[in-house]
Amino acid sequence: MSQNNYKSALDHPVFNILSQAAKTLDVECYVIGGFVRDHLLNRGEAKDIDVVAIGSGIDLARKTAQLLHEKPKVSVFKTYGTAMLRTQGLEIEFVGARKESYNRDSRNPVVEDGTLEDDQNRRDFTINALAISLNEGSYGELLDPFHGIEDLENKIIRTPLDPDITYSDDPLRMLRAIRFATQLNFTIEKESLDAIARNKDRIEIISKERIVDEINKILMADVPSKGFALLHKTGLLPYIFPELVALQGIEEIEGQLHKDNFWHTLEVVDNIAQTTNDLWLRWAALLHDIGKAPTKKFDKKIGWTFHAHEFVGSKMVYKLFKRLKMPLNDKMKFVQKMVLMSSRPIVLAGEVTDSAVRRLIFDAGDYVEDLMTLCEADITTKNPKKFKKYRNNFQKVREKIVEVEERDHVRNFQPPVSGEEIMETFGLKPSREIGVIKDAIKEAILDGDIPNEYEAARELMLKKGKELGLTVV
Ligand code: CTP
């Protein structure tokens, strides 16, 4: 096999069909972009395939569909001159090669026919502009006019054109550059990095949904801090997360310093990335301290305080999700809950009493383990002795959670005596007293005054009823 033959990338039988379709229509076609990049990086089997035709991408899609056994439906996007079909678990996107210029105020491209090289030129990065021929005679040959292979080897993110043009054509690419650098552990070449800093305000024309897609990918990387540090360095961070920018910096009053909560947060995110692949728990790590900026105060006696920052932070989560047009659903509520409870196990760690653990399980419910994972990730002390001490304390809390839950079952707490039973017993209509009795039972169970059992709860109900002047009917 010649050095630039990449037939091995074209193992899948669909590539032969694509080749036949192109031959029938007498157009050239190439597989390009992420599929080629990920194959060369051994990033596993890609499910998305981008195909560029030197001619009509839509016609090529239709012809390919005809030749495929199952005759898949072709979705056509006329304005963009693109088409898409799904076959055998793959999603194939077709585009006609373009010499493209963008309208500065929107992402809608003005499309003109172009050559393969024109098309490669207008792509975001050299590593995404690699194309493999599907044409008879050159099948499997790699076309790499911008030295994408070299950049892959040297782990460099570089734009094929002058970066100012590439980024201002489509400002989302600034985030894509940072996302790829983070996912692949590549370096953004200096000129490109400078261009991002120069064009940062253009991010404002990009939809929040697309921005969040990239942030999610950064968060799911092995070392997400790399991406956030780049967002910070290029000046993009204030456009996306002003709340995180506000955490940056160390203040000193009367010789007392507080830690830099921005860099601390990034450490926490990296820590949690090692222990969970849950995107929302990673979001919780990113946002767990955002309430610290607005609550920061200096007190002459106790030094720096961040009173109620967890509560304030959890309210900020809602505003942040809303601003970024993220779903305001149970995922958002989960992040809020994690932020709200983020200090609870820390308070516990000194002395782990059963009742405190019962309350923790009661309040955190099914998320108590996630909360522990967040708190463990929050240990960023560089003092090995302290680190070990905190870790051991949390380990004790975890053990106690298992022990207490096995005995008391408060995780999804159901009151052992129902409201109906209270009403029937005392002949009550819905009223305040029922709440008072139910609450007394719950509190007694959480405090460990009575076991979480029917008999004990009923006994307490009768006692409380008497105190309230009620009579059994
Ligand atoms: N592309 C581009 N500019 C963009 C988005 C995409 O030039 N803003 C080009 C790149 O050549 C890219 C290809 O379109 O490789 C496909 O884009 P997409 O599917 O979004 O990304 P992938 O590179 O496939 O990577 P991933 O799947 O990780 O997003």
Residues whose N, C-alpha, C, O or C-beta is under 5 A from the ligand:
A	BS01	CTP	G33 G34 F35 D50 R122 R123 D124 N128 A129 D170 L172 R173
